[in-house]
Amino acid sequence: TLTEFQARNRENILNNQMLALKNAHAIQLADLQSNQRLLSDIEGLIEQLSSQSAGNPVSPSLLLSAMLLQNRAYNESVVINEGVMPVNPLQIQMNNTPENTPTVRELIQELEALSAVVEAQMVTQNEQLSALEPQITETQRQLQETLAEKDNLFNQQTIAQETYLTLARKVEEARIASQDTSGQVRLASYALPSDEPSSPGRMTFTVAAGGTGLLLSMVGVLLLAWWRSPGETHPTPDKSPGSQASA
């Protein structure tokens, strides 16, 4: 159930592990890229020194460039074991006198030793990155499984709640129906009279009546005109004196 899952839910733990692994991977990758740039600069300085005579003293500018590269190696946390680096970066600065200036050959040897140390460090960083990748993928897989299980349980809970509400409504409907013992059909509601008449509207009757009255008026006018038309004889009472005397 969802309650049991919450008791063993490792979502927060896995999220923290994933965050820590990603941070470690980002740091190792940044250090590796920094060492790659450092190694490229060392090789460039060695190539520049190789074009000069091996027995000549190193120019102050090239000697300063070599010292800066050594300082970068230390500042960027390059692991250098005692005795592996032949020259301490501060030693070049303290012995930077005309009598003790290293030759081109000596500086190239020092830079090659530094290059070997940087390359060894890059091998270690690549190994650490390779070890982090399966840990990240495995933690991500566990996190996805946990989230999928959580979503599935939440969906089941939602379905169960909806099913319960549906059944509760049906039970309530059945209870109401069981209370009717009359055996007769009950009307849920009485039909209301319609607001609109079922026969044609009053306007239709009004128009029809007006048309009939108009037709009858026209017929009456025609009859009256025919009755009064000339050339027709109509019986009239005789009002002459003779007729009155005889009477």
C-alpha positions in Angstrom: 0.0 0.0 0.0 0.9 3.6 -0.2 1.5 3.8 3.6 3.9 0.9 3.5 5.7 2.4 0.5 6.2 5.8 2.3 7.9 3.8 5.2 10.5 2.5 2.8 10.6 5.3 0.3 14.2 6.1 -0.6 13.4 8.9 -3.0 15.1 11.6 -1.0 18.2 9.4 -0.3 18.5 8.6 -4.0 18.2 12.2 -4.9 21.0 13.2 -2.5 23.2 10.4 -3.8 22.5 11.4 -7.4 23.4 15.0 -6.6 26.6 14.0 -4.9 27.6 11.8 -7.7 26.9 14.5 -10.3 29.0 17.0 -8.3 31.9 14.6 -8.0 31.7 13.8 -11.8 31.6 17.5 -12.6 34.7 18.2 -10.4 36.7 15.4 -11.8 35.8 16.4 -15.4 36.8 20.0 -14.7 40.1 18.9 -13.2 40.8 16.6 -16.2 40.1 19.4 -18.7 42.3 21.8 -16.7 45.2 19.2 -16.8 44.6 18.8 -20.5 45.2 22.5 -21.0 48.2 22.4 -18.7 49.8 19.5 -20.6 49.2 21.3 -23.9 51.0 24.4 -22.6 53.9 22.3 -21.3 54.3 20.6 -24.6 54.2 23.9 -26.4 57.0 25.3 -24.2 59.1 22.2 -24.7 58.7 22.5 -28.5 59.7 26.2 -28.3 62.8 25.3 -26.2 63.7 22.5 -28.7 64.4 25.0 -31.4 67.3 26.5 -29.4 70.7 25.2 -28.7 70.7 22.6 -25.8 73.7 24.1 -24.1 72.7 27.7 -24.0 71.2 29.3 -20.9 67.5 29.7 -20.9 66.2 33.2 -21.5 64.5 34.9 -18.6 61.1 35.0 -20.4 61.1 31.2 -21.1 62.4 30.6 -17.6 59.4 32.6 -16.2 57.0 30.6 -18.4 58.3 27.4 -17.1 58.0 28.6 -13.5 54.4 29.6 -14.1 53.5 26.2 -15.5 55.0 24.5 -12.4 52.9 26.8 -10.2 49.8 26.0 -12.2 50.5 22.3 -11.6 50.6 22.8 -7.9 47.7 25.2 -7.7 45.5 22.8 -9.7 46.1 20.0 -7.1 48.3 17.9 -9.3 49.6 15.1 -7.1 53.4 15.1 -7.2 55.2 12.6 -5.1 58.5 13.5 -3.4 61.4 12.9 -5.7 59.3 12.6 -8.9 59.5 16.3 -9.7 63.2 17.1 -10.1 62.9 20.9 -9.6 60.8 22.7 -7.0 59.0 25.6 -8.5 60.4 28.0 -5.9 63.9 26.7 -6.6 63.9 28.3 -10.0 62.9 31.6 -8.6 65.6 31.5 -5.8 68.4 30.3 -8.1 67.5 32.7 -10.9 71.0 34.1 -11.2 73.3 34.3 -14.2 75.6 31.7 -12.7 72.9 29.2 -11.9 70.5 29.7 -14.8 69.6 26.3 -16.2 70.4 25.4 -19.7 67.9 24.6 -22.4 68.5 20.9 -22.0 68.0 21.0 -18.2 64.8 22.9 -18.4 63.4 20.6 -21.1 64.1 17.6 -18.7 62.3 19.4 -15.9 59.3 20.1 -18.1 59.2 16.5 -19.4 59.1 15.3 -15.8 56.3 17.7 -15.1 54.5 16.5 -18.2 54.8 12.9 -17.0 53.3 13.8 -13.6 50.4 15.6 -15.3 49.7 12.7 -17.6 49.7 10.3 -14.6 47.2 12.5 -12.9 45.0 12.5 -16.0 45.0 8.7 -16.0 43.8 8.7 -12.4 41.1 11.2 -13.2 39.9 9.2 -16.2 39.7 6.1 -14.0 37.7 8.0 -11.4 35.3 9.3 -14.1 34.8 5.8 -15.4 34.0 4.5 -11.9 31.5 7.3 -11.4 29.5 6.7 -14.6 28.0 3.2 -13.6 27.2 4.6 -10.1 25.3 7.5 -11.7 23.4 5.2 -14.1 22.5 2.7 -11.3 21.3 5.4 -8.9 19.3 7.0 -11.7 17.7 3.6 -12.4 16.8 3.1 -8.8 15.3 6.6 -8.6 13.2 6.0 -11.7 11.9 2.7 -10.3 11.0 4.4 -7.0 9.2 7.2 -8.7 7.3 4.8 -11.0 6.2 2.8 -8.0 5.1 5.9 -6.2 3.1 7.1 -9.2 1.5 3.7 -9.6 0.4 3.6 -5.9 -1.0 7.1 -6.1 -3.0 6.1 -9.2 -4.3 3.0 -7.4 -5.4 5.1 -4.5 -7.2 7.6 -6.7 -9.0 4.7 -8.5 -10.0 3.2 -5.2 -11.4 6.5 -3.9 -13.4 7.0 -7.1 -14.7 3.4 -6.9 -15.7 3.8 -3.3 -17.6 7.0 -4.0 -19.4 5.3 -6.9 -20.4 2.4 -4.8 -21.5 4.7 -2.0 -23.9 6.5 -4.4 -25.3 3.2 -5.6 -25.9 2.0 -2.1 -27.7 5.3 -1.2 -29.9 4.9 -4.3 -30.7 1.4 -3.4 -31.6 2.4 0.2 -34.0 5.1 -1.1 -35.6 2.6 -3.5 -36.1 0.0 -0.8 -38.1 2.5 1.4 -40.9 2.7 -1.3 -43.4 -0.1 -0.2 -46.5 1.1 -2.0 -45.8 -0.8 -5.1 -47.0 2.1 -7.2 -45.2 4.1 -9.7 -44.3 7.5 -8.3 -43.8 10.5 -10.4 -40.5 12.2 -9.9 -42.1 15.5 -11.0 -45.3 16.8 -12.5 -45.2 18.1 -16.1 -45.4 21.9 -16.3 -47.6 23.6 -18.9 -45.7 24.8 -21.8 -45.2 28.6 -22.1 -45.8 28.4 -25.8 -49.3 27.4 -27.3 -49.4 24.2 -29.3 -51.7 25.8 -32.0 -50.6 28.5 -34.4 -49.9 31.8 -32.8 -52.3 34.6 -32.2 -50.7 36.6 -35.0 -51.7 34.0 -37.5 -55.4 34.2 -36.4 -55.3 38.0 -36.4 -53.9 38.1 -40.0 -56.5 35.6 -41.2 -59.4 37.5 -39.6 -58.2 40.8 -41.1 -58.0 39.2 -44.5 -61.5 37.7 -44.3 -63.0 41.1 -43.2 -61.2 42.9 -46.1 -62.6 40.3 -48.6 -66.2 40.7 -47.2 -65.9 44.5 -47.4 -64.8 44.3 -51.1 -67.7 42.0 -51.9 -70.2 44.4 -50.2 -68.8 47.4 -52.2 -69.1 45.5 -55.5 -72.7 44.6 -54.7 -73.6 48.1 -53.8 -72.0 49.5 -57.0 -73.9 46.9 -59.1 -77.2 47.9 -57.4 -76.8 51.5 -58.2 -75.5 51.1 -61.7 -77.6 53.1 -64.5 -79.9 51.3 -67.0 -81.4 49.0 -64.5 -85.1 49.4 -63.3 -86.0 49.3 -59.7 -89.7 49.3 -58.4 -90.6 52.7 -57.0 -94.0 53.8 -55.5 -96.4 55.7 -57.8 -96.9 59.3 -56.5 -99.0 61.0 -59.5 -102.2 63.0 -58.7 -104.4 60.6 -60.6 -103.4 57.8 -58.6 -104.0 59.7 -55.4 -107.6 60.7 -56.5 -108.6 57.2 -57.4 -107.4 56.1 -54.1 
